């Protein structure tokens, strides 16, 4: 029987949940089980743990899944080859042709692309809506709505949705609420405890934390949903390698420490941006005048390391600033120890161009790393000036 980790603090669970010393050698770090298959003691005679083929299950991946489930306070965790693989499996498990999805109007470009360009061909419909507006969300739900899909904070405008309120509206309609918790991480926010049915992560980001792995995860306490996710993942083969699983497991151990530093640095950066005359707007849920600040303060431990801001001069000015930073590396992704800057309209959200989800050209998004905050502020001020 698995250890009951619910009594442990977050930092303890990150290091120990699902990660007992290896029973044969005593190794305190979970080994990388780099094997595709497992010996059986007679036909169907699988050994302890039930491992037979690594597409279906692998001990390194199992340790990661137990750890992620513990960190999110769920019964089940599944790891995937990418965050988009997790999103694809979740949506295809919960919808059928003719079904409907309510999607946040400030959603990640990849999620929008999956619905708009792929699942729509399969007959799945979707409606973008401002999920912070509960009345608008309720109005967008149809009799055939199966999923309400929310990011909070959103990407890239850091919008905040009230998870408990969304959970109530979704349950009332018989729909499942999925929360993409990538920006907040399980350290800052616990969607399952607020009523969400499923939590999704791109483990590429803060959980991995070192920009050296691509992965995804789904966590739920719904036994039926977990079985559907596991079946389709095995059928489609959207699994991470043992080494990728090990890297995410390694990264998760320091998540709490890193998120504190990310949040500290982001607050310093926000303060500097607010005082600069070329910055016309700063998007950060820690600001008291940020829409949703009160809800974020209620459902988040801190406000995280993601910041977006708009600049004078429009799109070209934003592109010029992104090209001038030195410590903030121009690149996609987020959540690593190093700071990144990107232009959402031309990069991560290019697929939303011409849609209701299009991002304005004067906006830049930064992932604030764990470097010296004085250096980071100086780098941004240099690029702005």
N, C-alpha and C positions, 0 to 999 in steps of 0.2 A: 504494500500500500504506500502511495506517495506521501511524503512528509506534508503535514498541514502547515503551510507557510503564512497563513493569514494573520497569525499573531506577531509576525516579524515586521520590523520597520522596512521602509522602502529600500534603503541602502543594503540592508541585510539580505532581503529577497533578491536584489540584483546580483549579489555575489554567490548566494547559496541555493536559491530555488532551482530544483532540477539538476543540480551540479554537485552531487555527492562525489567524494573521492572514488576513483576507479577501483572496483572490488578486487581486481586481479593484481594490479601493480601498486595501488595506493596513490596514483597520480592525482594531485589536488585540482588540476585543470582538466576539464573534459577532453579526451583525446579526439583527434580528427580521424574518424573512421572512414578512411579513403578506400572503400570497397563498394563494388556494384552489387554483389550478391553475398549470401550467407549460407554456410553449410547446414543441411538438415539431417536430423537423426531419423532417417527413413522418410518416405514420401509423406509430406504434410507435418513432419515432426520438427517444427521450428523450435528454437531454443528460447531461453528466457528473454522476454521482451517482444517475442513474436516477429523478429526480423527475418525477412526472406529475400527482399530486393530493394535497393536503395531509392528507387522511384517512389515506392510505397511508404517506406519508413527507413530512417537511418539513426543510429544512436546519438550522433552529434546534433542532428536536426531535432531529435526528440528533446534533448536537453534545452535547446533554445526555445522550443515551443512551450515547455513547462515553465521556463523562466518568464517568457512574455505573458503567458496566461496569469502567472502570479503577480507580475507588475501591474497588469490592468485589472486585477481582481475578477478574472473570468475563470470558468471551468476548463475551457478548451482554447488552445492556440495552434495555429497552423502557419508555417513559414512558406514563403513563395520565392520564385526566382527574381521578382521585382514587385514594386508597389502596384504597377499596372497589371501584372499577372494576378495579384490578389484582387484588384478591383474587377477584372474580367470574370474571375471565378465567382466572386460574390454576386455580381449582377446576373450572370447566366444561371446561377443556382436559384436565384430568387424571382426571376422573371421568365415569362414565356411570350411568344408572339401575341401582340394585342395588349400586353400589359403596359403600365405607365409608371414613370419615375419622376419624382419631384427633385429637382437639382438646384443647389444654391446658385444664385446669379453671379457669384464671384468665385466660381469653381476653378480648380486647376485645369489648365489647358488639355492635359492628357486625358482626364476624366471626361471632359466635354467631347474630345475627339472620339473616345471610345463609344460614347452614346450616339453622337451625331453622325459619325462616319462608319461605324461598325455595327452596333446593335440596332440602329435604326433600319438597317438592311434586313435584319431578322424580324422586324415588325414591332420592336420596342419603342414606345413613344416617351418623350420627356418634356417637362415644362420648367424653364428657369424661373426662379422666384427669389425674392429677398427673404431669406429664412429668418432674419431677425424680426420680421413682421409676421407675427403669429397668425393674425387674421388673414393676411395675404397667403400664407402657407396653407391654412385651412381651406381657403377658396380655391387654391390650385389643385387640391387633392380631388381625384375622380373616383368613381366606383371601381375602376380597374387599376388604381394606384397600388403598387406592391411595395415600393421602396421610397423612403425619403432620405436623400443623400446629402449630408452636410459636412463641410469643413468648419472648424472653429478653433482658433482663428483661421480666416480664409486666406487663400493665396491668389493675388498678392496684396490685397487691400486691408488685410488684418481685420476683417469684419468678424463680429461676434454673434453667435446664435445661442439662445437659451436652451441648453440641452434638455433639461427637465420639461420645459414647455413643449419642445418638439416631440419628446417622447410621449407626452400625453396626447397630443394631436394625432401622432402616428398610430398609437394604440387604439384610439377612438375610431380611426378609419380602417383598422385591420392591416396597416402597412408596417413594414420593418424599418426602424431607424438605424442608419449606418453613419457613424461619425469617423471622418478621417482625422485622426489625432496626431498626424505627423508633426505639425508645427508646435503643438503644446507638449507632446510626449506624455507618457504615463506618469512622469514625475510631477508635472505641473497640472494635470487634469485627468479625471477618472470618469469617462463617459458611461461605462456600464453601471457604475454606482448611481448615476443620475437618470437611469432608465433606458439608455440606448440598447439596442439589440446586438449590434456588431460594432467593433472598433477595427479600423484599418490603419495600417502604418506602411509608409515607405521606410523600411529599415535601413535603406541607403543613407538616410538623413541622420537625425540626432541619435537614434538607437545604435547604429554603427559608429557614427561620430567621427570617423577619420578619413572619409572620402576614399576608401579603398575597397568598397564592396557595394554590390547592388542586390537589394532584396526587398521583400514585402512580408506582410503578416496580416492575418485575420484572427481576432479574438472574440469569443462569444461564450455565454453561459447557456445558450439555447442548444440542447442536445440534437434536435432535428436539423437545425441549420448547420451545425458542425458536421454531421454525417453527410449532408449534401455537399458542403465545401470539400470535405476530405475525398468523397467519391469522385467529384469532377476534377479535383487537383490530380488525383492518381490517374484518371482517365486521360487528362490532357497533358500530364507530365510537367506541370509548371512549378518545379521544385528547385530549391537552391542546392548547390553542392555542399558536401560536408565542410570544406574549407570556408566557403562563404558563411555557412551557419556558425562556424567557430568564430569568424571575425565579428559577426554581429553580437554573439554571446560575449566576446571579449569587450566590445565597445559598451555594451549595456551595463557592465560592472561599474563604470565610472560616470554613468548618465547623470546621477544626482549632482555630483561635483561639477560636471561640465555645465549643466543647466543653470546652476547658480552663477557661474562665471559669465556665461552667455548673457544672462539677464542683467547682471551688473554692468557689463560692457555696453549692452544695448541702451540702458538708461543714460549712460554718459554720452553716447552717440546722439541719442534723441535730444538731449539738452543742447548739444552743439548745433544740431540742425535747426532747432527752433529759433535760435538766435541769429541765423544767417539770412541776410536779406535776399539771397537768390533762391531760397527754399520757400515755396508758396504753401505747402501743406505737408504735414508729417502724419503718417498712419502708424499708430502704435497703441495697443489696447491699454497700456499703462497710463496714458494721458487722460486726465479727468474729463476733458472735452471730447474724447474719442467716443463715437457712437458705440454703445455696448460696454463702456468701461465698467459700469456698476455690475453688470452680469458677469463680465470677465473676472472682476474682483471677487465675486461670489463663488465662481466655479473653477477658478485657477489659483494655484499656489503663488505663482509669480507670472510675469507677462511675456517671458521668453526672449529669444535672441533675433527675431525677425522684425525688420523695420522697412517701410516703404516711404518714399517721399516724392513730391512733385517739385519741379524747378521752373524758374522763369526761362522764357526763350523756346519753350516747346520741345518737340522731339529731338531736333538736332542738338540743342543744348544738353539734353539728357544723355544723348549718345557721346557727346564730347566729354562730359564729366566721367562717364563710365570708362572712357579710354584713358583718362589721366591718372586714375588711382594706381598706387603701387602695391600697398599691402592688401587692399581689397582686390582680389584677383577677378578679372572679368571671366565669368563662367557660369554655366547653369548648375543646378543642384543647390543644396543648402545643408546646414546642420553639422558641418565638419568643424574641426578645431580651427581651421583657417577661415578668414573672412572672405566673402565673395560678394560681387556686385553684378547685377544683370539688368537688362532692359526687357521687362516682361512682354511688351508689345511686339518686339522683334525676336524674342528668344523663347522663353518657356510657354508663353501664351499666344504665340503666332497663329496657332490653329483656330483661335477665337476671332480673328479678324473678320469684320463684316457681320458678326453675330451680336446678340445682346450682351455677350460676355466679353466683348472686346475691351482691352485695357488701353487707357489713354497714353499717347506717345510721350507725355512729359513726365512719366512716372518711372522711377528706378526702385529696384528692390535690393536690399542688402541682407545678407546673412552675417551677423556679427559674431566673429570667432572669439577665441579665448586669449588673444594676444594682449599686450599691454594696452590699456584703454587710451592712454595719452597718445600713443603712436597711431592708433586707429583714428582718433579724432583729428590729429594732425594730417593724416593722409586724406581724409574727406575734405578738410578745409582747403588743402592744397588743390585738390581737384575742382572744388567749387570756385576758387579764386583765380 
